[in-house]
Amino acid sequence: MTTLDRAAVAAVDSTGQVAEILDLGEHLLDALWRVESASLVPAEAPGGLIVAGMGGSAVGGRLALGAIGPRLRRPLVVADGYTLPGWAGPDTLVLCSSYSGTTEETLAAYDDAVARGAPRVVATTGGALAERARRDGVPVIPLPAGFQPRAAVGYSLVAALEAAALCGAAPSLREEVEAAASLAEGLAPQWGPDGPEDGEAKALARRLHGTIPVIAGAELAAAAAYRWKCQINENAGLPAFAGVLPELDHNEVVGWPAADGLSAVFLEDPGAHPRNLLRSELTAEQAAAGAAVVERVSARGETPVERLVSLVLLGDLVSLYLAVLRGEDPVSIPPIDALKAALAER
């Protein structure tokens, strides 16, 4: 059995990505403080919240939508492109989230929000986005520098949750965030490199190794499934895909008998609709007809934010261990770098 201890991780993890994953609980608490430091003023927005961002900077909006769930009072959508939805305007709060502050799509979305007269909040470390916000007197949630954007997930999640509360789209979930931080701090030693070799994250990574993972979930677990997919893509350098229950039972499930080389991972939230939990169980049975590996993973915690965070932490560590098993440095993303360079030349 390949060990996944701290030495094995350090052998490929040149920039210490593992420390950033294990510090998720600390990041959540620090994010609450950083939102407070931004001195945000409540902005009544009957049109709801738009989170404008890409990749790791947008994932907080997707996760926030899952965590809020049926408690959502107004629309909350992620705008992952150059423009905002056509209905955006003065009654809509726009959170422009770009870790670097230089993401071209998010800069364009910021300018679109200006043109539409939409109130804005910015979450960034600096760059052109911070400059535009300062120019326009727009509040900035200051993010800590030195991370990969995908490693700042705790900050992007809290920024989105706080913006949703700020504009009346959702209740404040600060207490749930604090509880989730405590849970993450307890789970990190169990699942991290210093934990047992048969711990859940290490064992799951070993079972998925050599396969192409397809991650599925319902409700908040669907948001976590997308995070797993993205982390496996970037950290492990692997193809991975995400699906949403119950929709996938009306199409994707038909393809599982021919799914040679794929693994199926079903993320489950004990608080989900009972029929979705049943669907997860039954769909896993269907996937077993062709999948190389089928896994069902249950979230931990009492509140929706806790359960979401537990799935995020687990998936981040699984993706890291998959990188170790493949001998891949999790910081390395050559295709993204090459694409950005090509775009910059045109």
ZAMARGU-4260 file (C-alpha; in steps of 0.2 Angstrom, whole numbers, plus 5000, padded with zeros to 4 digits):
<rodrens>
0) 5000/5000/5000 | 5007/5017/4995 | 5008/5028/5011 | 5000/5045/5010 | 5009/5052/5025
5) 5017/5070/5027 | 5034/5064/5019 | 5024/5057/5004 | 5014/5073/5002 | 5030/5084/5003
10) 5038/5074/4990 | 5026/5081/4977 | 5018/5096/4985 | 5031/5110/4981 | 5022/5124/4988
15) 5013/5117/5003 | 4995/5116/4996 | 4991/5103/5010 | 4993/5116/5024 | 4981/5128/5015
20) 4968/5114/5014 | 4970/5109/5032 | 4968/5127/5038 | 4950/5128/5031 | 4943/5131/5048
25) 4955/5145/5052 | 4951/5153/5035 | 4932/5153/5038 | 4935/5162/5054 | 4948/5174/5047
30) 4935/5177/5032 | 4922/5183/5045 | 4934/5195/5052 | 4939/5202/5035 | 4921/5205/5030
35) 4919/5215/5046 | 4934/5225/5042 | 4927/5230/5025 | 4913/5240/5035 | 4900/5234/5023
40) 4883/5243/5023 | 4867/5234/5021 | 4861/5236/5003 | 4842/5232/5001 | 4842/5222/4984
45) 4825/5215/4979 | 4833/5208/4964 | 4845/5197/4975 | 4863/5194/4973 | 4874/5190/4958
50) 4891/5183/4962 | 4903/5187/4947 | 4918/5176/4946 | 4927/5162/4938 | 4935/5146/4944
55) 4940/5146/4962 | 4934/5163/4965 | 4917/5159/4959 | 4915/5143/4969 | 4910/5152/4985
60) 4894/5158/4976 | 4890/5140/4971 | 4893/5133/4988 | 4884/5147/4997 | 4869/5143/4986
65) 4870/5125/4992 | 4872/5130/5010 | 4857/5142/5010 | 4846/5130/5001 | 4827/5133/5005
70) 4832/5148/5016 | 4835/5158/5001 | 4823/5173/5000 | 4829/5181/4984 | 4838/5176/4968
75) 4856/5171/4970 | 4865/5166/4954 | 4883/5164/4949 | 4888/5174/4933 | 4904/5165/4926
80) 4907/5175/4911 | 4910/5192/4904 | 4892/5199/4907 | 4879/5199/4920 | 4861/5192/4917
85) 4850/5203/4907 | 4839/5207/4922 | 4854/5214/4933 | 4851/5232/4938 | 4850/5245/4952
90) 4840/5232/4963 | 4853/5219/4962 | 4869/5218/4972 | 4884/5211/4963 | 4898/5203/4972
95) 4914/5203/4960 | 4925/5190/4966 | 4943/5188/4959 | 4957/5182/4970 | 4970/5190/4959
100) 4960/5205/4954 | 4965/5203/4936 | 4953/5190/4930 | 4947/5197/4913 | 4929/5190/4914
105) 4926/5197/4931 | 4934/5214/4926 | 4921/5214/4912 | 4907/5209/4923 | 4912/5223/4935
110) 4911/5236/4921 | 4894/5228/4916 | 4888/5231/4933 | 4894/5249/4933 | 4884/5252/4916
115) 4869/5244/4924 | 4869/5255/4939 | 4870/5239/4950 | 4878/5241/4968 | 4894/5232/4970
120) 4905/5223/4983 | 4922/5217/4978 | 4932/5202/4986 | 4950/5202/4980 | 4969/5203/4985
125) 4971/5218/4974 | 4975/5221/4955 | 4964/5230/4943 | 4948/5225/4952 | 4953/5233/4968
130) 4959/5249/4958 | 4942/5251/4950 | 4933/5248/4967 | 4943/5261/4975 | 4940/5273/4961
135) 4921/5270/4963 | 4920/5270/4981 | 4915/5252/4981 | 4919/5242/4997 | 4932/5229/4996
140) 4933/5213/5006 | 4952/5211/5008 | 4958/5193/5004 | 4975/5187/5011 | 4988/5185/4997
145) 4999/5170/4993 | 4986/5157/4990 | 4981/5148/4974 | 4963/5155/4971 | 4956/5138/4973
150) 4964/5137/4991 | 4954/5152/4996 | 4938/5143/4996 | 4934/5147/5014 | 4935/5166/5010
155) 4925/5165/4994 | 4911/5155/5003 | 4910/5167/5018 | 4911/5182/5006 | 4896/5175/4996
160) 4886/5171/5012 | 4889/5188/5020 | 4884/5197/5004 | 4868/5187/5003 | 4864/5192/5021
165) 4869/5210/5017 | 4856/5212/5003 | 4842/5202/5011 | 4844/5187/5000 | 4847/5175/5015
170) 4848/5176/5034 | 4865/5178/5042 | 4873/5161/5044 | 4888/5167/5054 | 4884/5155/5068
175) 4884/5140/5056 | 4901/5146/5049 | 4909/5147/5066 | 4902/5129/5070 | 4909/5123/5053
180) 4926/5131/5057 | 4926/5121/5073 | 4921/5105/5064 | 4934/5107/5050 | 4948/5110/5063
185) 4943/5093/5071 | 4942/5083/5055 | 4958/5090/5048 | 4969/5079/5059 | 4959/5064/5056
190) 4959/5066/5037 | 4976/5074/5035 | 4993/5067/5031 | 4997/5064/5049 | 4980/5054/5051
195) 4979/5035/5050 | 4982/5027/5033 | 4965/5020/5033 | 4957/5037/5036 | 4942/5041/5025
200) 4951/5053/5013 | 4966/5042/5010 | 4956/5027/5008 | 4945/5035/4996 | 4959/5042/4985
205) 4967/5025/4984 | 4950/5017/4978 | 4948/5031/4965 | 4966/5030/4959 | 4967/5025/4941
210) 4949/5029/4937 | 4940/5045/4930 | 4929/5051/4944 | 4911/5056/4941 | 4905/5065/4957
215) 4886/5067/4960 | 4875/5074/4974 | 4858/5082/4977 | 4855/5099/4985 | 4870/5106/4995
220) 4879/5090/4990 | 4878/5095/4972 | 4887/5111/4975 | 4901/5100/4984 | 4901/5088/4970
225) 4906/5102/4958 | 4920/5107/4970 | 4926/5090/4970 | 4926/5089/4951 | 4936/5106/4950
230) 4949/5101/4963 | 4952/5084/4955 | 4955/5093/4939 | 4967/5106/4946 | 4976/5097/4960
235) 4977/5079/4952 | 4978/5084/4934 | 4964/5072/4930 | 4948/5073/4920 | 4933/5073/4932
240) 4914/5076/4930 | 4900/5082/4941 | 4881/5078/4941 | 4866/5083/4950 | 4852/5072/4957
245) 4838/5070/4953 | 4841/5077/4936 | 4855/5064/4932 | 4842/5050/4935 | 4833/5056/4919
250) 4848/5054/4907 | 4865/5051/4914 | 4860/5035/4923 | 4857/5026/4906 | 4876/5028/4902
255) 4883/5019/4918 | 4882/5001/4911 | 4895/5007/4898 | 4906/5017/4910 | 4922/5007/4909
260) 4936/5016/4918 | 4924/5028/4927 | 4922/5029/4946 | 4905/5035/4953 | 4905/5045/4970
265) 4889/5049/4977 | 4890/5063/4990 | 4875/5063/5002 | 4868/5076/5014 | 4858/5068/5028
270) 4847/5083/5028 | 4842/5082/5010 | 4825/5077/5004 | 4821/5059/5008 | 4818/5055/4990
275) 4834/5062/4985 | 4843/5051/4998 | 4834/5036/4991 | 4838/5041/4973 | 4857/5042/4978
280) 4856/5024/4985 | 4847/5017/4970 | 4857/5027/4957 | 4873/5020/4965 | 4866/5002/4963
285) 4863/5007/4944 | 4881/5014/4942 | 4888/4998/4949 | 4883/4989/4933 | 4898/4998/4924
290) 4908/5009/4935 | 4925/5002/4941 | 4922/5009/4958 | 4906/5015/4967 | 4907/5025/4983
295) 4894/5034/4994 | 4900/5047/5005 | 4890/5055/5019 | 4892/5073/5025 | 4897/5077/5044
300) 4889/5090/5055 | 4873/5097/5062 | 4870/5112/5051 | 4870/5114/5032 | 4885/5124/5032
305) 4894/5111/5043 | 4889/5097/5032 | 4894/5107/5016 | 4911/5111/5024 | 4915/5093/5029
310) 4912/5088/5011 | 4923/5102/5004 | 4937/5097/5016 | 4936/5079/5012 | 4936/5082/4993
315) 4950/5094/4994 | 4961/5081/5003 | 4955/5067/4991 | 4961/5078/4976 | 4978/5081/4985
320) 4981/5062/4988 | 4976/5058/4971 | 4990/5070/4965 | 5002/5061/4977 | 4997/5044/4970
325) 5000/5051/4952 | 5016/5060/4957 | 5009/5077/4952 | 5013/5093/4960 | 4995/5100/4965
330) 5001/5118/4961 | 5005/5114/4943 | 4991/5119/4930 | 5000/5121/4913 | 4985/5120/4902
335) 4977/5135/4911 | 4993/5145/4911 | 4995/5141/4892 | 4978/5146/4888 | 4979/5163/4898
340) 4996/5166/4889 | 4988/5163/4872 | 4973/5174/4876 | 4985/5188/4882 | 4993/5188/4865
345) 4977/5191/4855
</rodrens>
